[in-house]
Amino acid sequence: MLKHLLLTASLLAATSAYAAPQGDSDPLRANTRVESTAPQRMNLVYDLYRNGQKLGQVTDTFTRTGSQYKLVSETRANGPLKLLWPGSIRLESVGAITAQGLRPTQFQHARSDAPNKLATARLDWDTHRIAYQYKGESWQVNDLKSGAQDQLSQLYQFMFAPSLPADYGLQVVSGRKLNDYRYARGDGGAIETPLGTLATQQYQRLTRQPDDKAITVWVAPARGNLPVRIRVVEDGVTLEQRLVRANVDG
């Protein structure tokens, strides 16, 4: 369950339903606009809770070099619940920043307590294929769609997409497979954050079966759609990330 929060609850991204704003039909001009407005670096810290009890912290770092980006997320448990999850989880997403937002080219999922379980997904946008590697095995998956995200970039795509739709389909690349989800937007209310009390928009997964994972994310429009809270409910267990520190440069 913790693994799902770290890999899929960080959800949401732009899809082909996103359209570039008028005046960005020229790719060079669009990319110049993106580079001039995208943050240079972000360092975000979230407290992680399990059924209301603090489990640990998630530290996300974003860096931009021109039109290229790198995202790293590291999660460590602490306190009495550390026995539920020893070691640390490290997610890494690299790719380009375009007029439609983030365009990942590689995603990795690593566990410090199980180095043999390193999972890598390479996204080939020319052939629309994903090349996977896991435990010495390699395979490919076709049908990579325009606007797809990986399980880390999807969270920060909110900050780079040209618009936030009210209802949309989402294709997400994990370290071992490709998933399709659908989300709807609603009023998330006001949330206390280290940046003050912020009005939020809430995105919630539209589930089909009673046992489907219930996933919700809150973003703050006044802070460039910064993700401030993430929640996953499954099998009677609730995992939640709450923003406790945020530094954004550039």
Disulfide bonds with the S-S distance in Angstrom:
none
